[in-house]
Amino acid sequence: MTIGTLVFGVAFIVALGSAIAMLFARNAVHVALFLVAAQVALALTFLLQGAFFVAAVQIIIYAGAIMVLFLFVVMLLGVDRSEALVEPLPFQRPLALGLGALLAAGILYLAVAGIDAASTITGDGSGALLALNRDPGNVLALARVLFSRYLLPFEATSALLVAAIVGVMVLARRVGSISAVAPRISPAEEREVA
Amino acid sequence: MTEVAPSYFLVLAALLFSIGVVGALTRRNAIVIFMFIELMLNAVNLVFVTFSRMWGNLDGQVLVFFVLVVAAAEAVVGLAIILLITRRRESANVDDAHLLRW
């Protein structure tokens, strides 16, 4: 067993274990922390496959920025809100579990059976990727692809980001008369209305 | 580059994606549902990186960036909407927001 296999085994166990722990954690903060663990483990698998820059971005942006945003909102809303155990739809949980297992079986079949057929077409690109990582370097090669073939989608993402910023600013703006326009509704009042 | 076969990475991605689907369907807290969606996007990123390695070019790794940008935009707007809903009705439970349901 080489070091790469060992690292993959550790990443596999950590990612899968923390994803399963996410399902059972009651506290939203614990769910967020397990998600960070899963994302760090996924960054390891990126490193193993020669995607160095993507691994760094995964840690900085996903495990760093986005998860801090999530934790910020969880803290803002209060961490002590436990999830309601009432189920409006009966059998939703077992049904979701069964359908999820079915989905997992389907994708796993594709991943295991289809990959052999696919690799006869693609071959093993590890050598080519290694050469790219060695000669211009991962970041430089990535920049060349991103700013030539994918320039238009890249510009489109900037439009998307601007739209997101404007949208959030509109949503978060506190108008002075917000309570007059849309009064606060408590769940009890809402039940009365309904 | 590792000698671990690509299919093992795809198996990991498939399992993570399925767990994300089950979590998004079963949990009740809107923020937690969002976290499971992030988990699914991460699993897809792993698939992209694995395919990039199989083909031996960097297109898959570039696509990861686009997924990342979309995930960031979605998280920001979604969390703002959740904040507004919570400010209005003091609960992040998705079952409480059912005024439009038949």
Interface residues (C-beta under 8 A of the other chain):
Chain A: T2 G4 T5 V7 F8 A11 F12 A15 L16 A19 I20 M22 L23 A28 V31 A32 L35 A38 Q39 L42 T45 F46 L48 Q49 G50 A51 F53 V54 V57 Q58 I61 Y62 A65 I66 L69 F70 V73 V74 L76 L77 R81 E83 A84 V86 P88 Q92 R93 A96 L97 L99 G100 A101 L103 A104 I107 L108 L110 A111 V112 I115 A118 S119 T122 G123 D124 G125 S126 G127 A128 L129 L130 L132 A141 L142 V145 L146 R149 Y150 P153 T157 L160 L161 A163 A164 I165 G167 V168 L171 A172 A182 R184 I185 S186 P187 E190 A194
Chain B: M1 T2 E3 V4 P6 S7 Y8 F9 L10 V11 L12 A13 A14 L15 L16 F17 S18 I19 G20 V21 V22 G23 L25 T26 R27 R28 N29 I31 V32 F34 M35 F36 E38 L39 N42 N45 L46 V49 T50 S52 R53 M54 W55 G56 N57 L58 D59 Q61 V62 V64 F65 F66 L68 V69 V70 A71 A72 A73 A75 V76 V77 L79 A80 I81 I82 L83 L84 T86 R88 R89 E90 S91 A92 N93 D95 D96 H98 L99
